[in-house]
Amino acid sequence: MSGAAPTADDLAPGVEVELDIGPVAHGGHCVARYDGRVVFVRLALPGERALVRITQARPGSFCRGEAIEIRIADPRRVDPPCSHFGPGGCGGCDFQHAPGGLQRELKAAVVAEQLRRLAGLDVPVEVEPLPGGEFGWRSRVRWALDAEGRIGPRAVRSHRVVPISGRQPCLIATPEITAAADVLDVPPWVHRAAPRPPRASRTSRTGGPDRRTGRSDRGPGGAALPEVMLAQAADDAVTPSWPGRGAPLSPVVTERAAGQDFAVAADGFWQPHLAAADVLADAVGEALTGLDLARRVDGARPVGWDLYGGVGLFAAVLADALGPDAAVVCVESDERAAALAVDNLAMHPGARVRVGDVRDVLPDLEPDVTAVVLDPPRSGAGPAVCADLAARGPAVIVYVACDPAALARDTAALLAGGYRLTGLRAFDTFPQTHHVECVARFTPAAG
């Protein structure tokens, strides 16, 4: 380009441009524009001016980039403490360059913007911190093993493994997780990826972190990278599991929340933050209060549904809220999690577990329901499920959301079904990342 400033059409990986950074957006980046073309920028803050290196460019569409030099900084900006964080570095964190309070402001802005844009609601949002501080909170990780035998998370939008060790730990993981990774033995049946090819230039992509959905995990030449799940349970012991074809069944560990023990598969879903299960259980319990749910005008016993119920955490909260005579149904598609839920809910005589997809099971459930708790995957429950729930007319629907956009879309569906949003709490369950957990309460608009 002979030294001339690039045009918007010239933007391509490796091109560097100076940008004024705009508002934060869902996904851990901020929005900027170059000659009218949208650029999603990592490692920057709203209001800054930065030199940005383009990392991805879609013809005729948006670009992605990383701030490699801050020309005008937000005065609240801090130096990231982790050696793995930075341009081209680990993709596990998004906001280490912002202090905790500012991170929560950014997340609150994203939740509010999604609700405003997708559900037409203008509601104040405050993201609440969790106990334990902003580092060393993550008790479950899913890391990859590369051809050199190194274990760690992947670099941002890449398959490259960022090696974790005692000298260069993952700062958001608990010290016990890093210590376990340092001495981890790889089982002989784990198929290692082929060594790196010698060519210097390769391109590869992965999706961002997702607590519940899988992703394509390919190494050089297309070989799948083996992964290991490290789970630190309530007794602080760390259990490794190696998912994959031919893998043995992962061990069962014991977690503690809502005043009871829960059996959980070591590679199954449980909140990664050490305090999150208790905090979210308390928030769900609070959302179920004040409606006199234990009494029914018609004399029938109250009925509760815990949808996408996992191992039964919120079903236990629901059973306590509805009282000893309640009938509580926990619906979970994962057969092993459902089997563990049966044991975890044994102390609640009115609880039972249904195995299957929520969309398939709902038509088989009795039509009258008093209260619903749902904790769907990142994609959300969807309009059909929300319409079905609204048509049943429960006194309260408590929605636990791990994705603000999905929450906003499903909120719109529930509003269309005759419900209103009567409570919203947001929690910083994933400090240093863009992820945020919300607990929303919906009640009939006519009531």
BELQUI-V711872 format. One record per residue. N is the residue number from 1. RES is the residue in three letters. NEAR is the number of other C-alpha atoms within 8 Angstrom. Layout:
n->{N | N}
res->{RES | RES}
near->{NEAR | NEAR}
//
This chain:
n->{1 | 2 | 3 | 4 | 5 | 6 | 7 | 8 | 9 | 10 | 11 | 12 | 13 | 14 | 15 | 16 | 17 | 18 | 19 | 20 | 21 | 22 | 23 | 24 | 25 | 26 | 27 | 28 | 29 | 30 | 31 | 32 | 33 | 34 | 35 | 36 | 37 | 38 | 39 | 40 | 41 | 42 | 43 | 44 | 45 | 46 | 47 | 48 | 49 | 50 | 51 | 52 | 53 | 54 | 55 | 56 | 57 | 58 | 59 | 60 | 61 | 62 | 63 | 64 | 65 | 66 | 67 | 68 | 69 | 70 | 71 | 72 | 73 | 74 | 75 | 76 | 77 | 78 | 79 | 80 | 81 | 82 | 83 | 84 | 85 | 86 | 87 | 88 | 89 | 90 | 91 | 92 | 93 | 94 | 95 | 96 | 97 | 98 | 99 | 100 | 101 | 102 | 103 | 104 | 105 | 106 | 107 | 108 | 109 | 110 | 111 | 112 | 113 | 114 | 115 | 116 | 117 | 118 | 119 | 120 | 121 | 122 | 123 | 124 | 125 | 126 | 127 | 128 | 129 | 130 | 131 | 132 | 133 | 134 | 135 | 136 | 137 | 138 | 139 | 140 | 141 | 142 | 143 | 144 | 145 | 146 | 147 | 148 | 149 | 150 | 151 | 152 | 153 | 154 | 155 | 156 | 157 | 158 | 159 | 160 | 161 | 162 | 163 | 164 | 165 | 166 | 167 | 168 | 169 | 170 | 171 | 172 | 173 | 174 | 175 | 176 | 177 | 178 | 179 | 180 | 181 | 182 | 183 | 184 | 185 | 186 | 187 | 188 | 189 | 190 | 191 | 192 | 193 | 194 | 195 | 196 | 197 | 198 | 199 | 200 | 201 | 202 | 203 | 204 | 205 | 206 | 207 | 208 | 209 | 210 | 211 | 212 | 213 | 214 | 215 | 216 | 217 | 218 | 219 | 220 | 221 | 222 | 223 | 224 | 225 | 226 | 227 | 228 | 229 | 230 | 231 | 232 | 233 | 234 | 235 | 236 | 237 | 238 | 239 | 240 | 241 | 242 | 243 | 244 | 245 | 246 | 247 | 248 | 249 | 250 | 251 | 252 | 253 | 254 | 255 | 256 | 257 | 258 | 259 | 260 | 261 | 262 | 263 | 264 | 265 | 266 | 267 | 268 | 269 | 270 | 271 | 272 | 273 | 274 | 275 | 276 | 277 | 278 | 279 | 280 | 281 | 282 | 283 | 284 | 285 | 286 | 287 | 288 | 289 | 290 | 291 | 292 | 293 | 294 | 295 | 296 | 297 | 298 | 299 | 300 | 301 | 302 | 303 | 304 | 305 | 306 | 307 | 308 | 309 | 310 | 311 | 312 | 313 | 314 | 315 | 316 | 317 | 318 | 319 | 320 | 321 | 322 | 323 | 324 | 325 | 326 | 327 | 328 | 329 | 330 | 331 | 332 | 333 | 334 | 335 | 336 | 337 | 338 | 339 | 340 | 341 | 342 | 343 | 344 | 345 | 346 | 347 | 348 | 349 | 350 | 351 | 352 | 353 | 354 | 355 | 356 | 357 | 358 | 359 | 360 | 361 | 362 | 363 | 364 | 365 | 366 | 367 | 368 | 369 | 370 | 371 | 372 | 373 | 374 | 375 | 376 | 377 | 378 | 379 | 380 | 381 | 382 | 383 | 384 | 385 | 386 | 387 | 388 | 389 | 390 | 391 | 392 | 393 | 394 | 395 | 396 | 397 | 398 | 399 | 400 | 401 | 402 | 403 | 404 | 405 | 406 | 407 | 408 | 409 | 410 | 411 | 412 | 413 | 414 | 415 | 416 | 417 | 418 | 419 | 420 | 421 | 422 | 423 | 424 | 425 | 426 | 427 | 428 | 429 | 430 | 431 | 432 | 433 | 434 | 435 | 436 | 437 | 438 | 439 | 440 | 441 | 442 | 443 | 444 | 445 | 446 | 447}
res->{MET | SER | GLY | ALA | ALA | PRO | THR | ALA | ASP | ASP | LEU | ALA | PRO | GLY | VAL | GLU | VAL | GLU | LEU | ASP | ILE | GLY | PRO | VAL | ALA | HIS | GLY | GLY | HIS | CYS | VAL | ALA | ARG | TYR | ASP | GLY | ARG | VAL | VAL | PHE | VAL | ARG | LEU | ALA | LEU | PRO | GLY | GLU | ARG | ALA | LEU | VAL | ARG | ILE | THR | GLN | ALA | ARG | PRO | GLY | SER | PHE | CYS | ARG | GLY | GLU | ALA | ILE | GLU | ILE | ARG | ILE | ALA | ASP | PRO | ARG | ARG | VAL | ASP | PRO | PRO | CYS | SER | HIS | PHE | GLY | PRO | GLY | GLY | CYS | GLY | GLY | CYS | ASP | PHE | GLN | HIS | ALA | PRO | GLY | GLY | LEU | GLN | ARG | GLU | LEU | LYS | ALA | ALA | VAL | VAL | ALA | GLU | GLN | LEU | ARG | ARG | LEU | ALA | GLY | LEU | ASP | VAL | PRO | VAL | GLU | VAL | GLU | PRO | LEU | PRO | GLY | GLY | GLU | PHE | GLY | TRP | ARG | SER | ARG | VAL | ARG | TRP | ALA | LEU | ASP | ALA | GLU | GLY | ARG | ILE | GLY | PRO | ARG | ALA | VAL | ARG | SER | HIS | ARG | VAL | VAL | PRO | ILE | SER | GLY | ARG | GLN | PRO | CYS | LEU | ILE | ALA | THR | PRO | GLU | ILE | THR | ALA | ALA | ALA | ASP | VAL | LEU | ASP | VAL | PRO | PRO | TRP | VAL | HIS | ARG | ALA | ALA | PRO | ARG | PRO | PRO | ARG | ALA | SER | ARG | THR | SER | ARG | THR | GLY | GLY | PRO | ASP | ARG | ARG | THR | GLY | ARG | SER | ASP | ARG | GLY | PRO | GLY | GLY | ALA | ALA | LEU | PRO | GLU | VAL | MET | LEU | ALA | GLN | ALA | ALA | ASP | ASP | ALA | VAL | THR | PRO | SER | TRP | PRO | GLY | ARG | GLY | ALA | PRO | LEU | SER | PRO | VAL | VAL | THR | GLU | ARG | ALA | ALA | GLY | GLN | ASP | PHE | ALA | VAL | ALA | ALA | ASP | GLY | PHE | TRP | GLN | PRO | HIS | LEU | ALA | ALA | ALA | ASP | VAL | LEU | ALA | ASP | ALA | VAL | GLY | GLU | ALA | LEU | THR | GLY | LEU | ASP | LEU | ALA | ARG | ARG | VAL | ASP | GLY | ALA | ARG | PRO | VAL | GLY | TRP | ASP | LEU | TYR | GLY | GLY | VAL | GLY | LEU | PHE | ALA | ALA | VAL | LEU | ALA | ASP | ALA | LEU | GLY | PRO | ASP | ALA | ALA | VAL | VAL | CYS | VAL | GLU | SER | ASP | GLU | ARG | ALA | ALA | ALA | LEU | ALA | VAL | ASP | ASN | LEU | ALA | MET | HIS | PRO | GLY | ALA | ARG | VAL | ARG | VAL | GLY | ASP | VAL | ARG | ASP | VAL | LEU | PRO | ASP | LEU | GLU | PRO | ASP | VAL | THR | ALA | VAL | VAL | LEU | ASP | PRO | PRO | ARG | SER | GLY | ALA | GLY | PRO | ALA | VAL | CYS | ALA | ASP | LEU | ALA | ALA | ARG | GLY | PRO | ALA | VAL | ILE | VAL | TYR | VAL | ALA | CYS | ASP | PRO | ALA | ALA | LEU | ALA | ARG | ASP | THR | ALA | ALA | LEU | LEU | ALA | GLY | GLY | TYR | ARG | LEU | THR | GLY | LEU | ARG | ALA | PHE | ASP | THR | PHE | PRO | GLN | THR | HIS | HIS | VAL | GLU | CYS | VAL | ALA | ARG | PHE | THR | PRO | ALA | ALA | GLY}
near->{5 | 3 | 4 | 5 | 5 | 8 | 7 | 9 | 7 | 6 | 11 | 9 | 9 | 7 | 8 | 8 | 8 | 8 | 11 | 10 | 15 | 11 | 10 | 13 | 9 | 9 | 6 | 11 | 13 | 15 | 13 | 13 | 10 | 9 | 6 | 6 | 10 | 11 | 12 | 12 | 15 | 11 | 12 | 14 | 13 | 10 | 10 | 14 | 12 | 15 | 13 | 14 | 13 | 16 | 11 | 9 | 12 | 7 | 6 | 5 | 8 | 11 | 14 | 11 | 13 | 13 | 14 | 9 | 7 | 11 | 8 | 7 | 10 | 9 | 4 | 7 | 9 | 8 | 6 | 9 | 5 | 8 | 7 | 9 | 11 | 8 | 8 | 6 | 10 | 13 | 13 | 10 | 10 | 12 | 11 | 14 | 10 | 12 | 10 | 9 | 6 | 9 | 12 | 13 | 10 | 9 | 12 | 12 | 10 | 12 | 11 | 12 | 8 | 12 | 18 | 11 | 8 | 10 | 11 | 8 | 7 | 7 | 7 | 5 | 11 | 9 | 13 | 9 | 8 | 11 | 5 | 6 | 7 | 9 | 10 | 10 | 13 | 12 | 14 | 13 | 10 | 9 | 11 | 13 | 15 | 14 | 10 | 6 | 6 | 10 | 13 | 11 | 14 | 15 | 14 | 10 | 11 | 10 | 12 | 8 | 13 | 12 | 9 | 14 | 11 | 8 | 4 | 9 | 8 | 10 | 8 | 11 | 14 | 12 | 7 | 10 | 14 | 14 | 10 | 9 | 10 | 9 | 6 | 6 | 4 | 5 | 5 | 5 | 4 | 8 | 6 | 9 | 12 | 9 | 7 | 7 | 6 | 4 | 5 | 4 | 4 | 5 | 5 | 7 | 7 | 10 | 6 | 7 | 6 | 7 | 5 | 7 | 7 | 5 | 6 | 5 | 8 | 9 | 13 | 10 | 7 | 6 | 9 | 8 | 12 | 14 | 11 | 12 | 15 | 15 | 13 | 13 | 12 | 8 | 6 | 7 | 8 | 11 | 12 | 9 | 11 | 11 | 10 | 7 | 4 | 4 | 7 | 4 | 4 | 9 | 8 | 8 | 10 | 11 | 10 | 9 | 11 | 10 | 5 | 6 | 9 | 11 | 13 | 14 | 12 | 14 | 10 | 7 | 9 | 6 | 8 | 10 | 12 | 9 | 9 | 11 | 12 | 9 | 9 | 9 | 13 | 9 | 10 | 14 | 11 | 7 | 10 | 13 | 9 | 4 | 6 | 6 | 13 | 10 | 8 | 9 | 5 | 4 | 6 | 6 | 10 | 14 | 13 | 16 | 15 | 16 | 13 | 13 | 14 | 12 | 14 | 14 | 12 | 11 | 16 | 10 | 12 | 15 | 16 | 8 | 11 | 13 | 8 | 9 | 8 | 14 | 12 | 14 | 13 | 15 | 18 | 17 | 10 | 9 | 8 | 7 | 13 | 17 | 9 | 11 | 13 | 12 | 8 | 12 | 13 | 8 | 5 | 9 | 7 | 10 | 14 | 10 | 11 | 10 | 10 | 10 | 9 | 12 | 8 | 8 | 11 | 7 | 6 | 6 | 6 | 5 | 5 | 8 | 13 | 12 | 14 | 13 | 16 | 13 | 10 | 11 | 11 | 11 | 8 | 11 | 11 | 9 | 9 | 8 | 10 | 13 | 11 | 8 | 9 | 12 | 7 | 9 | 10 | 14 | 10 | 12 | 12 | 15 | 12 | 13 | 16 | 11 | 12 | 14 | 11 | 12 | 12 | 12 | 13 | 13 | 11 | 11 | 11 | 14 | 10 | 7 | 10 | 10 | 13 | 10 | 11 | 8 | 8 | 10 | 12 | 13 | 11 | 13 | 11 | 9 | 12 | 12 | 11 | 13 | 12 | 14 | 12 | 13 | 14 | 14 | 13 | 14 | 13 | 12 | 7 | 5 | 4}
//
